[in-house]
Amino acid sequence: MSDGQFFFCLKHHTVEGEDGCKAADRLGPYATHGEAERALEKVQERNESWDNDPDWNDTPPSKD
């Protein structure tokens, strides 16, 4: 594996190199093996952040 080319495979839930599964089945590239291992955690963190971002919240403010 070359530096900076780590991917998280969504099909197998493993970290793999450039020659792994097809691009549609993985996240990355990541700079380190450790970053790739945390891929799903990072996705969850970003989703929660975006869900709670007032600039992107479609719910109108309540009229209290």
Secondary structure per residue as TSV (DSSP state, phi and psi in degrees):
chain	resnum	aa	ss	phi	psi
A	1	M	-	360.0	135.8
A	2	S	-	-88.6	158.0
A	3	D	T	-60.8	139.3
A	4	G	T	78.8	10.4
A	5	Q	-	-127.5	65.4
A	6	F	E	-113.9	138.6
A	7	F	E	-129.8	152.2
A	8	F	E	-105.4	119.9
A	9	C	E	-83.1	119.8
A	10	L	T	-73.5	-23.2
A	11	K	T	-77.6	-42.6
A	12	H	T	-106.6	-8.0
A	13	H	T	53.9	47.6
A	14	T	E	-135.5	162.0
A	15	V	E	-88.6	136.5
A	16	E	E	-141.4	168.7
A	17	G	-	-91.9	-167.1
A	18	E	T	-57.6	-33.2
A	19	D	T	-90.0	23.9
A	20	G	S	-83.9	-149.0
A	21	C	S	-65.3	170.2
A	22	K	-	-65.1	155.2
A	23	A	G	-56.8	-34.3
A	24	A	G	-65.3	-18.4
A	25	D	G	-103.9	14.4
A	26	R	E	-147.7	163.0
A	27	L	E	-111.5	147.0
A	28	G	E	132.8	-174.4
A	29	P	E	-84.6	157.2
A	30	Y	E	-117.8	152.6
A	31	A	S	-73.8	-28.9
A	32	T	S	-133.2	161.4
A	33	H	H	-60.9	-41.9
A	34	G	H	-61.7	-40.6
A	35	E	H	-63.6	-41.1
A	36	A	H	-64.3	-37.4
A	37	E	H	-62.3	-30.2
A	38	R	T	-91.1	10.6
A	39	A	H	-54.5	-47.7
A	40	L	H	-68.6	-35.1
A	41	E	H	-62.9	-43.4
A	42	K	H	-63.8	-40.5
A	43	V	H	-60.7	-45.9
A	44	Q	H	-62.0	-43.7
A	45	E	H	-60.2	-44.7
A	46	R	H	-66.6	-41.4
A	47	N	H	-60.4	-45.2
A	48	E	H	-63.1	-40.9
A	49	S	H	-62.6	-45.6
A	50	W	H	-68.4	-37.8
A	51	D	H	-63.5	-28.2
A	52	N	T	-104.0	9.9
A	53	D	-	-81.2	115.5
A	54	P	G	-62.5	-24.4
A	55	D	G	-71.6	-18.6
A	56	W	G	-119.7	11.7
A	57	N	-	-86.5	122.8
A	58	D	-	-85.6	-6.8
A	59	T	S	-76.7	123.0
A	60	P	-	-65.1	149.2
A	61	P	-	-62.1	145.1
A	62	S	-	-74.4	151.6
A	63	K	-	-105.1	79.3
A	64	D	-	-94.5	360.0
